[in-house]
Amino acid sequence: MGSKPTPGITLLPEKMENITEEEKKSLTPESGFNLVGIDPFASQGSRLYLIEHFEKYQDALQSKKSRKNPDEYLILYYGA
């Protein structure tokens, strides 16, 4: 039986549990917002990839909503 989904992210493959804190930190911007893609089939340590950086949340959210690939998993990381 699988584990519970991560809060804020639903219906992701179980491999998503293996995203490292180091990956998350490396894609967390100093300011603004990073739109990040998640590759559940990549090797551990390389599952996250930067799509685009935005200064405004509204622009990042609009970009996330406008992406049309239903198989693409996305997350927004905001500046520290």
Secondary structure, DSSP 8 states (H G I E B T S, - for coil): ------TT--S--GGGGG--HHHHHHT--SSSEEEEEE-TTS-TT--EEEEEEESSHHHHHHHHHH---TT-EEEEEE--
